[in-house]
Amino acid sequence: MSIQSVREAQENLAKAIAQDSAKAYSKNAPAVAALQQDLKFRVTGPSGEVIETDMPRGMGGAAAAPGPGWLLRAALASCTGTVIAMRAGMRGIALNTLEVTVESESNHRGILGLEEKVSAGLSDMCMRVKIGAAGVGADALRDLVQWGDIHSPVGCTLREAPDNVS
């Protein structure tokens, strides 16, 4: 897909939403995780999407697939990168480099329940973006990255911690 087609798709969607605001909302496809063996899960989506997760050996898994925490970091990295690329397309900027890295730390006392006051959540999450485009200045690229960070659905969900999760 070219920059022009990305831009056209977004413009068409924006026009459709302007004409009918109900088109701005959509129900997201469910992810269904089914235990396969020990700590290995097979996660499926309604259109045949499949991923597997497993935990490291030290946690009792077989380390046969990425862990769920890594998939969360992967989701944040790819979602933010996607939004940056979408914005670049809307601005007519052809990116020649876009790489998003997300790192975090874990305190295993939380997931193991060894200390109730220690969260099982990932901490010290850090995102770094390497970006480049011929003839585009550093300020414009920085603006793309900041805009992408602010508008990333995964990033927004993590920052805003919705209270309606059940």
PyMOL CGO cylinders between C-alpha atoms (Angstrom):
from pymol import cmd
from pymol.cgo import CYLINDER

trace = [
    CYLINDER, 0.00, 0.00, 0.00, 1.41, 3.39, -0.96, 0.3, 1, 1, 1, 1, 1, 1,
    CYLINDER, 1.41, 3.39, -0.96, 1.45, 6.61, 1.02, 0.3, 1, 1, 1, 1, 1, 1,
    CYLINDER, 1.45, 6.61, 1.02, -1.27, 7.90, -1.27, 0.3, 1, 1, 1, 1, 1, 1,
    CYLINDER, -1.27, 7.90, -1.27, -3.56, 4.93, -0.63, 0.3, 1, 1, 1, 1, 1, 1,
    CYLINDER, -3.56, 4.93, -0.63, -3.00, 5.20, 3.15, 0.3, 1, 1, 1, 1, 1, 1,
    CYLINDER, -3.00, 5.20, 3.15, -3.91, 8.87, 2.97, 0.3, 1, 1, 1, 1, 1, 1,
    CYLINDER, -3.91, 8.87, 2.97, -6.97, 8.21, 0.78, 0.3, 1, 1, 1, 1, 1, 1,
    CYLINDER, -6.97, 8.21, 0.78, -8.24, 5.49, 3.10, 0.3, 1, 1, 1, 1, 1, 1,
    CYLINDER, -8.24, 5.49, 3.10, -7.97, 7.78, 6.13, 0.3, 1, 1, 1, 1, 1, 1,
    CYLINDER, -7.97, 7.78, 6.13, -9.57, 10.69, 4.32, 0.3, 1, 1, 1, 1, 1, 1,
    CYLINDER, -9.57, 10.69, 4.32, -12.47, 8.47, 3.18, 0.3, 1, 1, 1, 1, 1, 1,
    CYLINDER, -12.47, 8.47, 3.18, -13.01, 7.20, 6.71, 0.3, 1, 1, 1, 1, 1, 1,
    CYLINDER, -13.01, 7.20, 6.71, -12.88, 10.75, 8.12, 0.3, 1, 1, 1, 1, 1, 1,
    CYLINDER, -12.88, 10.75, 8.12, -15.50, 11.86, 5.56, 0.3, 1, 1, 1, 1, 1, 1,
    CYLINDER, -15.50, 11.86, 5.56, -17.76, 8.93, 6.39, 0.3, 1, 1, 1, 1, 1, 1,
    CYLINDER, -17.76, 8.93, 6.39, -17.52, 9.74, 10.11, 0.3, 1, 1, 1, 1, 1, 1,
    CYLINDER, -17.52, 9.74, 10.11, -18.23, 13.43, 9.42, 0.3, 1, 1, 1, 1, 1, 1,
    CYLINDER, -18.23, 13.43, 9.42, -21.40, 12.40, 7.58, 0.3, 1, 1, 1, 1, 1, 1,
    CYLINDER, -21.40, 12.40, 7.58, -22.48, 9.85, 10.21, 0.3, 1, 1, 1, 1, 1, 1,
    CYLINDER, -22.48, 9.85, 10.21, -20.84, 10.05, 13.63, 0.3, 1, 1, 1, 1, 1, 1,
    CYLINDER, -20.84, 10.05, 13.63, -22.01, 6.52, 14.48, 0.3, 1, 1, 1, 1, 1, 1,
    CYLINDER, -22.01, 6.52, 14.48, -19.39, 5.26, 12.01, 0.3, 1, 1, 1, 1, 1, 1,
    CYLINDER, -19.39, 5.26, 12.01, -16.67, 6.39, 14.45, 0.3, 1, 1, 1, 1, 1, 1,
    CYLINDER, -16.67, 6.39, 14.45, -17.47, 3.49, 16.77, 0.3, 1, 1, 1, 1, 1, 1,
    CYLINDER, -17.47, 3.49, 16.77, -16.72, -0.16, 16.27, 0.3, 1, 1, 1, 1, 1, 1,
    CYLINDER, -16.72, -0.16, 16.27, -16.72, -3.21, 18.48, 0.3, 1, 1, 1, 1, 1, 1,
    CYLINDER, -16.72, -3.21, 18.48, -13.28, -4.75, 18.53, 0.3, 1, 1, 1, 1, 1, 1,
    CYLINDER, -13.28, -4.75, 18.53, -12.84, -8.41, 17.65, 0.3, 1, 1, 1, 1, 1, 1,
    CYLINDER, -12.84, -8.41, 17.65, -12.49, -10.66, 20.69, 0.3, 1, 1, 1, 1, 1, 1,
    CYLINDER, -12.49, -10.66, 20.69, -9.35, -12.56, 21.54, 0.3, 1, 1, 1, 1, 1, 1,
    CYLINDER, -9.35, -12.56, 21.54, -10.02, -15.99, 23.05, 0.3, 1, 1, 1, 1, 1, 1,
    CYLINDER, -10.02, -15.99, 23.05, -7.20, -17.62, 25.01, 0.3, 1, 1, 1, 1, 1, 1,
    CYLINDER, -7.20, -17.62, 25.01, -7.48, -21.37, 25.55, 0.3, 1, 1, 1, 1, 1, 1,
    CYLINDER, -7.48, -21.37, 25.55, -5.09, -23.33, 27.74, 0.3, 1, 1, 1, 1, 1, 1,
    CYLINDER, -5.09, -23.33, 27.74, -3.19, -25.92, 25.70, 0.3, 1, 1, 1, 1, 1, 1,
    CYLINDER, -3.19, -25.92, 25.70, -0.76, -27.44, 28.17, 0.3, 1, 1, 1, 1, 1, 1,
    CYLINDER, -0.76, -27.44, 28.17, 0.90, -26.31, 31.40, 0.3, 1, 1, 1, 1, 1, 1,
    CYLINDER, 0.90, -26.31, 31.40, 1.14, -22.51, 30.87, 0.3, 1, 1, 1, 1, 1, 1,
    CYLINDER, 1.14, -22.51, 30.87, 0.88, -22.48, 27.06, 0.3, 1, 1, 1, 1, 1, 1,
    CYLINDER, 0.88, -22.48, 27.06, -2.15, -20.74, 25.55, 0.3, 1, 1, 1, 1, 1, 1,
    CYLINDER, -2.15, -20.74, 25.55, -3.50, -20.57, 22.02, 0.3, 1, 1, 1, 1, 1, 1,
    CYLINDER, -3.50, -20.57, 22.02, -5.18, -17.24, 21.34, 0.3, 1, 1, 1, 1, 1, 1,
    CYLINDER, -5.18, -17.24, 21.34, -7.61, -17.04, 18.44, 0.3, 1, 1, 1, 1, 1, 1,
    CYLINDER, -7.61, -17.04, 18.44, -9.57, -14.32, 16.72, 0.3, 1, 1, 1, 1, 1, 1,
    CYLINDER, -9.57, -14.32, 16.72, -12.77, -14.47, 14.69, 0.3, 1, 1, 1, 1, 1, 1,
    CYLINDER, -12.77, -14.47, 14.69, -11.04, -14.36, 11.30, 0.3, 1, 1, 1, 1, 1, 1,
    CYLINDER, -11.04, -14.36, 11.30, -8.58, -17.18, 11.89, 0.3, 1, 1, 1, 1, 1, 1,
    CYLINDER, -8.58, -17.18, 11.89, -5.90, -15.12, 13.66, 0.3, 1, 1, 1, 1, 1, 1,
    CYLINDER, -5.90, -15.12, 13.66, -3.75, -17.29, 15.93, 0.3, 1, 1, 1, 1, 1, 1,
    CYLINDER, -3.75, -17.29, 15.93, -0.95, -16.58, 18.37, 0.3, 1, 1, 1, 1, 1, 1,
    CYLINDER, -0.95, -16.58, 18.37, 0.47, -18.68, 21.15, 0.3, 1, 1, 1, 1, 1, 1,
    CYLINDER, 0.47, -18.68, 21.15, 1.91, -17.63, 24.48, 0.3, 1, 1, 1, 1, 1, 1,
    CYLINDER, 1.91, -17.63, 24.48, 3.96, -19.45, 27.04, 0.3, 1, 1, 1, 1, 1, 1,
    CYLINDER, 3.96, -19.45, 27.04, 5.88, -18.53, 30.14, 0.3, 1, 1, 1, 1, 1, 1,
    CYLINDER, 5.88, -18.53, 30.14, 9.62, -18.91, 30.75, 0.3, 1, 1, 1, 1, 1, 1,
    CYLINDER, 9.62, -18.91, 30.75, 10.89, -22.14, 32.28, 0.3, 1, 1, 1, 1, 1, 1,
    CYLINDER, 10.89, -22.14, 32.28, 11.60, -20.36, 35.56, 0.3, 1, 1, 1, 1, 1, 1,
    CYLINDER, 11.60, -20.36, 35.56, 7.87, -19.64, 35.88, 0.3, 1, 1, 1, 1, 1, 1,
    CYLINDER, 7.87, -19.64, 35.88, 6.85, -23.20, 35.01, 0.3, 1, 1, 1, 1, 1, 1,
    CYLINDER, 6.85, -23.20, 35.01, 6.35, -22.79, 31.27, 0.3, 1, 1, 1, 1, 1, 1,
    CYLINDER, 6.35, -22.79, 31.27, 8.25, -24.38, 28.42, 0.3, 1, 1, 1, 1, 1, 1,
    CYLINDER, 8.25, -24.38, 28.42, 9.33, -21.06, 26.82, 0.3, 1, 1, 1, 1, 1, 1,
    CYLINDER, 9.33, -21.06, 26.82, 7.80, -22.39, 23.58, 0.3, 1, 1, 1, 1, 1, 1,
    CYLINDER, 7.80, -22.39, 23.58, 6.24, -19.04, 22.62, 0.3, 1, 1, 1, 1, 1, 1,
    CYLINDER, 6.24, -19.04, 22.62, 6.46, -15.39, 23.63, 0.3, 1, 1, 1, 1, 1, 1,
    CYLINDER, 6.46, -15.39, 23.63, 5.08, -14.45, 27.01, 0.3, 1, 1, 1, 1, 1, 1,
    CYLINDER, 5.08, -14.45, 27.01, 1.97, -12.28, 27.33, 0.3, 1, 1, 1, 1, 1, 1,
    CYLINDER, 1.97, -12.28, 27.33, 4.04, -9.36, 28.67, 0.3, 1, 1, 1, 1, 1, 1,
    CYLINDER, 4.04, -9.36, 28.67, 6.20, -9.41, 25.54, 0.3, 1, 1, 1, 1, 1, 1,
    CYLINDER, 6.20, -9.41, 25.54, 3.04, -9.38, 23.42, 0.3, 1, 1, 1, 1, 1, 1,
    CYLINDER, 3.04, -9.38, 23.42, 1.85, -6.32, 25.34, 0.3, 1, 1, 1, 1, 1, 1,
    CYLINDER, 1.85, -6.32, 25.34, 5.13, -4.55, 24.56, 0.3, 1, 1, 1, 1, 1, 1,
    CYLINDER, 5.13, -4.55, 24.56, 4.87, -5.74, 20.94, 0.3, 1, 1, 1, 1, 1, 1,
    CYLINDER, 4.87, -5.74, 20.94, 1.31, -4.39, 20.75, 0.3, 1, 1, 1, 1, 1, 1,
    CYLINDER, 1.31, -4.39, 20.75, 2.40, -1.00, 22.09, 0.3, 1, 1, 1, 1, 1, 1,
    CYLINDER, 2.40, -1.00, 22.09, 5.40, -0.83, 19.74, 0.3, 1, 1, 1, 1, 1, 1,
    CYLINDER, 5.40, -0.83, 19.74, 3.48, -1.87, 16.62, 0.3, 1, 1, 1, 1, 1, 1,
    CYLINDER, 3.48, -1.87, 16.62, 0.39, 0.21, 17.42, 0.3, 1, 1, 1, 1, 1, 1,
    CYLINDER, 0.39, 0.21, 17.42, 2.40, 3.37, 18.03, 0.3, 1, 1, 1, 1, 1, 1,
    CYLINDER, 2.40, 3.37, 18.03, 4.47, 2.71, 14.91, 0.3, 1, 1, 1, 1, 1, 1,
    CYLINDER, 4.47, 2.71, 14.91, 1.29, 2.20, 12.89, 0.3, 1, 1, 1, 1, 1, 1,
    CYLINDER, 1.29, 2.20, 12.89, -0.20, 5.49, 14.08, 0.3, 1, 1, 1, 1, 1, 1,
    CYLINDER, -0.20, 5.49, 14.08, 3.06, 7.32, 13.32, 0.3, 1, 1, 1, 1, 1, 1,
    CYLINDER, 3.06, 7.32, 13.32, 3.06, 5.82, 9.80, 0.3, 1, 1, 1, 1, 1, 1,
    CYLINDER, 3.06, 5.82, 9.80, -0.60, 6.75, 9.33, 0.3, 1, 1, 1, 1, 1, 1,
    CYLINDER, -0.60, 6.75, 9.33, 0.10, 10.35, 10.33, 0.3, 1, 1, 1, 1, 1, 1,
    CYLINDER, 0.10, 10.35, 10.33, 3.12, 10.46, 8.05, 0.3, 1, 1, 1, 1, 1, 1,
    CYLINDER, 3.12, 10.46, 8.05, 0.91, 9.25, 5.20, 0.3, 1, 1, 1, 1, 1, 1,
    CYLINDER, 0.91, 9.25, 5.20, -1.64, 11.98, 5.94, 0.3, 1, 1, 1, 1, 1, 1,
    CYLINDER, -1.64, 11.98, 5.94, 1.18, 14.53, 5.84, 0.3, 1, 1, 1, 1, 1, 1,
    CYLINDER, 1.18, 14.53, 5.84, 2.60, 13.12, 2.60, 0.3, 1, 1, 1, 1, 1, 1,
    CYLINDER, 2.60, 13.12, 2.60, 5.83, 12.08, 4.32, 0.3, 1, 1, 1, 1, 1, 1,
    CYLINDER, 5.83, 12.08, 4.32, 7.53, 8.96, 2.96, 0.3, 1, 1, 1, 1, 1, 1,
    CYLINDER, 7.53, 8.96, 2.96, 9.31, 7.36, 5.89, 0.3, 1, 1, 1, 1, 1, 1,
    CYLINDER, 9.31, 7.36, 5.89, 12.46, 5.44, 5.08, 0.3, 1, 1, 1, 1, 1, 1,
    CYLINDER, 12.46, 5.44, 5.08, 13.06, 4.40, 8.68, 0.3, 1, 1, 1, 1, 1, 1,
    CYLINDER, 13.06, 4.40, 8.68, 10.60, 3.67, 11.47, 0.3, 1, 1, 1, 1, 1, 1,
    CYLINDER, 10.60, 3.67, 11.47, 11.51, 1.38, 14.33, 0.3, 1, 1, 1, 1, 1, 1,
    CYLINDER, 11.51, 1.38, 14.33, 9.77, 1.40, 17.71, 0.3, 1, 1, 1, 1, 1, 1,
    CYLINDER, 9.77, 1.40, 17.71, 11.29, -0.37, 20.71, 0.3, 1, 1, 1, 1, 1, 1,
    CYLINDER, 11.29, -0.37, 20.71, 9.41, -0.90, 23.98, 0.3, 1, 1, 1, 1, 1, 1,
    CYLINDER, 9.41, -0.90, 23.98, 11.14, -2.17, 27.10, 0.3, 1, 1, 1, 1, 1, 1,
    CYLINDER, 11.14, -2.17, 27.10, 9.92, -2.77, 30.65, 0.3, 1, 1, 1, 1, 1, 1,
    CYLINDER, 9.92, -2.77, 30.65, 10.84, -4.42, 33.92, 0.3, 1, 1, 1, 1, 1, 1,
    CYLINDER, 10.84, -4.42, 33.92, 9.02, -6.98, 36.06, 0.3, 1, 1, 1, 1, 1, 1,
    CYLINDER, 9.02, -6.98, 36.06, 9.10, -7.77, 39.75, 0.3, 1, 1, 1, 1, 1, 1,
    CYLINDER, 9.10, -7.77, 39.75, 8.29, -11.47, 39.99, 0.3, 1, 1, 1, 1, 1, 1,
    CYLINDER, 8.29, -11.47, 39.99, 7.14, -11.09, 43.61, 0.3, 1, 1, 1, 1, 1, 1,
    CYLINDER, 7.14, -11.09, 43.61, 3.95, -9.59, 42.18, 0.3, 1, 1, 1, 1, 1, 1,
    CYLINDER, 3.95, -9.59, 42.18, 2.96, -12.37, 39.78, 0.3, 1, 1, 1, 1, 1, 1,
    CYLINDER, 2.96, -12.37, 39.78, 3.91, -15.04, 42.33, 0.3, 1, 1, 1, 1, 1, 1,
    CYLINDER, 3.91, -15.04, 42.33, 1.95, -13.29, 45.10, 0.3, 1, 1, 1, 1, 1, 1,
    CYLINDER, 1.95, -13.29, 45.10, 4.97, -13.26, 47.41, 0.3, 1, 1, 1, 1, 1, 1,
    CYLINDER, 4.97, -13.26, 47.41, 4.26, -9.69, 48.54, 0.3, 1, 1, 1, 1, 1, 1,
    CYLINDER, 4.26, -9.69, 48.54, 0.71, -8.42, 48.19, 0.3, 1, 1, 1, 1, 1, 1,
    CYLINDER, 0.71, -8.42, 48.19, 1.85, -4.80, 47.99, 0.3, 1, 1, 1, 1, 1, 1,
    CYLINDER, 1.85, -4.80, 47.99, 4.06, -5.55, 44.97, 0.3, 1, 1, 1, 1, 1, 1,
    CYLINDER, 4.06, -5.55, 44.97, 2.23, -5.12, 41.66, 0.3, 1, 1, 1, 1, 1, 1,
    CYLINDER, 2.23, -5.12, 41.66, 2.41, -7.82, 39.01, 0.3, 1, 1, 1, 1, 1, 1,
    CYLINDER, 2.41, -7.82, 39.01, 2.27, -5.01, 36.42, 0.3, 1, 1, 1, 1, 1, 1,
    CYLINDER, 2.27, -5.01, 36.42, 5.13, -4.16, 34.13, 0.3, 1, 1, 1, 1, 1, 1,
    CYLINDER, 5.13, -4.16, 34.13, 7.14, -1.17, 35.33, 0.3, 1, 1, 1, 1, 1, 1,
    CYLINDER, 7.14, -1.17, 35.33, 9.62, 1.32, 33.97, 0.3, 1, 1, 1, 1, 1, 1,
    CYLINDER, 9.62, 1.32, 33.97, 8.10, 0.99, 30.50, 0.3, 1, 1, 1, 1, 1, 1,
    CYLINDER, 8.10, 0.99, 30.50, 10.22, 2.87, 27.99, 0.3, 1, 1, 1, 1, 1, 1,
    CYLINDER, 10.22, 2.87, 27.99, 9.57, 3.47, 24.30, 0.3, 1, 1, 1, 1, 1, 1,
    CYLINDER, 9.57, 3.47, 24.30, 12.24, 4.59, 21.84, 0.3, 1, 1, 1, 1, 1, 1,
    CYLINDER, 12.24, 4.59, 21.84, 11.57, 5.52, 18.23, 0.3, 1, 1, 1, 1, 1, 1,
    CYLINDER, 11.57, 5.52, 18.23, 14.07, 5.61, 15.38, 0.3, 1, 1, 1, 1, 1, 1,
    CYLINDER, 14.07, 5.61, 15.38, 12.58, 7.55, 12.48, 0.3, 1, 1, 1, 1, 1, 1,
    CYLINDER, 12.58, 7.55, 12.48, 13.81, 9.05, 9.24, 0.3, 1, 1, 1, 1, 1, 1,
    CYLINDER, 13.81, 9.05, 9.24, 12.48, 10.56, 6.03, 0.3, 1, 1, 1, 1, 1, 1,
    CYLINDER, 12.48, 10.56, 6.03, 14.42, 12.19, 3.21, 0.3, 1, 1, 1, 1, 1, 1,
    CYLINDER, 14.42, 12.19, 3.21, 14.14, 15.97, 3.26, 0.3, 1, 1, 1, 1, 1, 1,
    CYLINDER, 14.14, 15.97, 3.26, 12.16, 16.08, 6.53, 0.3, 1, 1, 1, 1, 1, 1,
    CYLINDER, 12.16, 16.08, 6.53, 13.61, 17.96, 9.50, 0.3, 1, 1, 1, 1, 1, 1,
    CYLINDER, 13.61, 17.96, 9.50, 14.07, 16.64, 13.01, 0.3, 1, 1, 1, 1, 1, 1,
    CYLINDER, 14.07, 16.64, 13.01, 11.29, 18.84, 14.42, 0.3, 1, 1, 1, 1, 1, 1,
    CYLINDER, 11.29, 18.84, 14.42, 8.72, 17.51, 11.94, 0.3, 1, 1, 1, 1, 1, 1,
    CYLINDER, 8.72, 17.51, 11.94, 9.76, 13.92, 12.68, 0.3, 1, 1, 1, 1, 1, 1,
    CYLINDER, 9.76, 13.92, 12.68, 9.62, 14.57, 16.43, 0.3, 1, 1, 1, 1, 1, 1,
    CYLINDER, 9.62, 14.57, 16.43, 6.09, 15.97, 15.96, 0.3, 1, 1, 1, 1, 1, 1,
    CYLINDER, 6.09, 15.97, 15.96, 5.07, 12.78, 14.11, 0.3, 1, 1, 1, 1, 1, 1,
    CYLINDER, 5.07, 12.78, 14.11, 6.37, 10.64, 16.96, 0.3, 1, 1, 1, 1, 1, 1,
    CYLINDER, 6.37, 10.64, 16.96, 4.67, 12.74, 19.65, 0.3, 1, 1, 1, 1, 1, 1,
    CYLINDER, 4.67, 12.74, 19.65, 1.39, 12.70, 17.72, 0.3, 1, 1, 1, 1, 1, 1,
    CYLINDER, 1.39, 12.70, 17.72, 1.63, 8.93, 17.27, 0.3, 1, 1, 1, 1, 1, 1,
    CYLINDER, 1.63, 8.93, 17.27, 2.31, 8.41, 20.97, 0.3, 1, 1, 1, 1, 1, 1,
    CYLINDER, 2.31, 8.41, 20.97, -0.68, 10.56, 21.98, 0.3, 1, 1, 1, 1, 1, 1,
    CYLINDER, -0.68, 10.56, 21.98, -3.04, 8.83, 19.50, 0.3, 1, 1, 1, 1, 1, 1,
    CYLINDER, -3.04, 8.83, 19.50, -1.94, 5.19, 19.79, 0.3, 1, 1, 1, 1, 1, 1,
    CYLINDER, -1.94, 5.19, 19.79, -5.00, 3.20, 20.95, 0.3, 1, 1, 1, 1, 1, 1,
    CYLINDER, -5.00, 3.20, 20.95, -2.82, 0.71, 22.84, 0.3, 1, 1, 1, 1, 1, 1,
    CYLINDER, -2.82, 0.71, 22.84, -0.78, 3.52, 24.41, 0.3, 1, 1, 1, 1, 1, 1,
    CYLINDER, -0.78, 3.52, 24.41, -3.92, 5.44, 25.38, 0.3, 1, 1, 1, 1, 1, 1,
    CYLINDER, -3.92, 5.44, 25.38, -5.46, 2.32, 26.91, 0.3, 1, 1, 1, 1, 1, 1,
    CYLINDER, -5.46, 2.32, 26.91, -2.34, 1.66, 28.99, 0.3, 1, 1, 1, 1, 1, 1,
    CYLINDER, -2.34, 1.66, 28.99, -2.09, 5.29, 30.16, 0.3, 1, 1, 1, 1, 1, 1,
    CYLINDER, -2.09, 5.29, 30.16, -5.77, 5.77, 30.84, 0.3, 1, 1, 1, 1, 1, 1,
    CYLINDER, -5.77, 5.77, 30.84, -6.28, 2.36, 32.54, 0.3, 1, 1, 1, 1, 1, 1,
    CYLINDER, -6.28, 2.36, 32.54, -9.99, 1.95, 31.80, 0.3, 1, 1, 1, 1, 1, 1,
    CYLINDER, -9.99, 1.95, 31.80, -12.01, 1.13, 34.89, 0.3, 1, 1, 1, 1, 1, 1,
    CYLINDER, -12.01, 1.13, 34.89, -14.61, -0.81, 32.92, 0.3, 1, 1, 1, 1, 1, 1,
    CYLINDER, -14.61, -0.81, 32.92, -12.47, -3.92, 32.43, 0.3, 1, 1, 1, 1, 1, 1,
    CYLINDER, -12.47, -3.92, 32.43, -14.28, -6.91, 33.86, 0.3, 1, 1, 1, 1, 1, 1,
]
cmd.load_cgo(trace, "trace")
